[in-house]
């Protein structure tokens, strides 16, 4: 049986077993949600009211934060 989920919650939160806790980083005009992979911080999602930030490749999912 197939089911469609209409939600603002990311698929990572729904379909994982809470493998890694997420953390948040404050940036100008928003927040970046990330997970720790060893010593690296990897972007999970971006929350912002500034549309330009969504085009910034530094905050793309899967990118490492510096």
C-alpha positions as CSV (number, residue, x, y, z in Angstrom):
1,X,0.0,0.0,0.0
2,X,1.4,3.4,-1.0
3,X,0.8,6.5,1.0
4,X,1.5,10.2,0.2
5,X,2.7,12.4,3.1
6,X,2.0,16.1,2.7
7,X,4.1,17.7,5.4
8,X,6.8,20.3,6.0
9,X,8.8,17.8,8.0
10,X,11.8,16.5,6.0
11,X,11.9,12.9,4.8
12,X,15.0,12.4,6.9
13,X,13.1,13.0,10.1
14,X,10.2,10.7,9.0
15,X,12.1,7.8,7.5
16,X,15.1,7.5,9.8
17,X,15.2,6.1,13.3
18,X,16.7,9.2,14.8
19,X,20.2,7.9,14.0
20,X,22.0,11.2,14.6
21,X,20.7,14.2,16.6
22,X,20.6,17.5,14.7
23,X,22.0,20.8,15.8
24,X,21.4,24.4,14.7
25,X,23.7,27.2,13.7
26,X,22.6,30.8,13.8
27,X,23.4,32.7,10.6
28,X,22.3,36.2,9.5
29,X,18.6,35.9,8.5
30,X,18.1,32.3,9.6
31,X,19.3,29.0,10.9
32,X,21.1,26.0,9.5
33,X,20.3,22.6,10.7
34,X,23.2,20.2,10.6
35,X,24.4,16.8,11.8
36,X,27.9,15.9,13.0
37,X,29.8,13.4,11.0
38,X,33.1,12.9,12.9
39,X,34.7,16.4,13.1
40,X,32.6,17.7,10.2
41,X,29.3,19.5,10.3
42,X,27.1,18.5,7.4
43,X,24.1,20.7,6.4
44,X,20.7,19.0,6.7
45,X,18.4,22.0,6.0
46,X,18.1,25.7,6.0
47,X,15.4,27.9,7.7
48,X,15.3,31.5,6.5
49,X,13.1,34.3,5.4
50,X,15.7,35.5,3.0
51,X,15.2,33.8,-0.4
52,X,18.9,34.6,-1.4
53,X,20.2,32.2,1.2
54,X,18.5,29.3,-0.5
55,X,20.6,29.9,-3.6
56,X,23.8,30.0,-1.5
57,X,25.7,26.8,-2.2
58,X,27.3,26.9,1.3
59,X,23.9,26.0,2.8
60,X,22.9,23.2,0.3
61,X,22.0,19.9,2.0
62,X,25.1,17.6,2.2
63,X,27.6,20.5,2.2
64,X,30.2,20.7,5.0
65,X,30.0,23.8,7.1
66,X,33.2,25.7,7.6
